[in-house]
Amino acid sequence: MHGKGARSFGERFADALRRRLHPNTTLTVQRLAGLFRLSERTIWMWLSGNGCRGEHLAAAIGLFGIGFAEEVCGPAPRHPDDETERLLVRMETELARIRAERSQRA
């Protein structure tokens, strides 16, 4: 933990990911690694709160949905400023790319 009650991005990402993995669901570390085309070691690093980058968050949001993003980053602002709007557009573009890749593999 960092300070009283404050958790790092990596810790929040790991917690949200853990809730979506076996034994809470049927999704295993091995299967998740395959979906992301990453090593199981990378997934285990994420689960320890380390190594997650922005593109990993985008891929996880593409797989798990906006609820995952809100667990990790907090709810989206009701009235985004210009910078937030630009970031949201970039995230939506990345999610569309991830979904297109996933549908091509299916």
C-alpha positions in Angstrom: 0.0 0.0 0.0 1.0 3.6 -0.6 -0.1 5.8 2.2 -3.3 5.3 4.2 -5.9 3.6 1.9 -4.2 4.7 -1.3 -3.5 1.9 -3.8 -1.2 2.0 -6.8 -2.4 1.6 -10.4 -0.7 -1.8 -10.4 -2.5 -2.9 -7.2 -5.9 -1.8 -8.5 -5.3 -3.5 -11.9 -4.3 -6.7 -10.1 -7.3 -6.7 -7.8 -9.7 -6.1 -10.8 -8.0 -8.9 -12.8 -8.1 -11.3 -9.9 -11.8 -10.9 -9.6 -12.2 -12.1 -13.2 -9.9 -15.1 -12.9 -10.3 -18.7 -11.6 -11.7 -19.5 -9.0 -14.1 -16.6 -9.4 -14.7 -17.5 -13.1 -13.6 -20.1 -15.5 -10.9 -17.9 -17.0 -7.4 -19.1 -16.1 -4.1 -17.3 -16.2 -3.1 -19.6 -19.1 -6.1 -18.7 -21.1 -5.8 -15.0 -20.4 -2.1 -15.1 -21.5 -3.3 -16.7 -24.7 -6.0 -14.1 -25.3 -3.4 -11.3 -24.8 -0.7 -13.2 -26.7 1.6 -12.7 -23.7 3.5 -15.1 -21.4 1.9 -16.5 -18.3 4.9 -14.9 -16.5 3.6 -11.5 -17.6 0.1 -12.2 -16.3 1.6 -13.3 -13.0 3.6 -10.1 -12.8 0.3 -8.1 -13.3 -1.3 -10.1 -10.5 1.6 -9.1 -8.2 0.9 -5.5 -9.1 3.8 -5.0 -11.5 4.5 -4.5 -15.2 1.1 -3.4 -16.5 1.2 -0.7 -19.1 -1.4 1.4 -20.8 -1.8 -0.9 -23.8 -2.5 -3.7 -21.3 -5.2 -1.7 -19.6 -6.8 -1.0 -23.0 -6.7 -4.7 -23.9 -8.2 -5.7 -20.6 -11.0 -3.1 -21.0 -11.6 -4.5 -24.5 -12.0 -8.0 -23.0 -13.8 -7.2 -19.7 -15.6 -4.0 -20.5 -15.9 -0.5 -19.1 -16.6 -1.9 -15.6 -13.0 -3.0 -15.5 -11.8 0.5 -16.4 -13.9 2.0 -13.6 -12.5 -0.5 -11.1 -9.0 0.4 -12.0 -9.2 4.1 -12.8 -12.4 5.3 -11.1 -15.6 6.5 -12.8 -15.3 8.7 -15.9 -16.0 12.4 -15.2 -19.5 13.6 -16.0 -18.2 16.7 -17.9 -14.9 15.8 -19.3 -12.4 18.6 -20.1 -10.6 18.8 -23.5 -7.7 16.6 -22.4 -10.0 14.0 -21.0 -12.1 14.0 -24.1 -8.9 13.4 -26.2 -7.9 10.5 -24.0 -11.4 9.0 -24.2 -11.3 9.2 -28.0 -7.9 7.5 -28.1 -9.2 4.8 -25.7 -12.3 4.2 -27.9 -10.1 3.9 -31.0 -7.9 1.4 -29.2 -10.8 -0.6 -28.0 -12.3 -0.7 -31.6 -8.9 -2.0 -32.9 -8.8 -4.7 -30.2 -12.4 -5.8 -30.8 -11.7 -6.0 -34.6 -8.6 -8.1 -34.0 -10.6 -10.4 -31.6 -13.4 -10.8 -34.2 -10.9 -11.7 -36.9 -9.4 -14.4 -34.7 -12.9 -15.9 -33.9 
